[in-house]
Amino acid sequence: MGSSSKFWMGMVLGALAGGAVTLLEKSTRQAVKKDFSKVSSGVAYVIKNPNEFIDDLRETANKVRATVEQVTEDVAFITEKVEEIKDVPPQVTELVKDTKETLRKIASSGQGQQHIDKNE
């Protein structure tokens, strides 16, 4: 027997021994018994109703697939909107510069004062 095999055999035996020692406590035994009962009843159900189990698995897989697709679409939408928002500040800056330039032209030509006088 190679040393690797001895190692794994020792691991298995150690796990079994550790598990047996923990079962000395009554509450641990009861919890293990309860868990084992749940698992065995679940396995028995699957053995008796394999088609229903497979249908449930398919349904769950389809739900997961639909959720992943929806999340992917949402992420793409958000990414697109973020890119659009990145483009807005240069446009706003350009608009402000144009407005400022137009106001300077109006002020320097005297049209601004004439416009104010007409509104009074």
Secondary structure, DSSP 8 states (H G I E B T S, - for coil): --HHHHHHHHHHHHHHHHHHHHTTSHHHHHHHHHHHHHHHHHHHHHHH-HHHHHHHHHHHHHHHHHHHHHHHHHHHHHHHHHHHHHHHHHHHHHHHHHHHHHHHHHHHHTHHHHHHHHH-
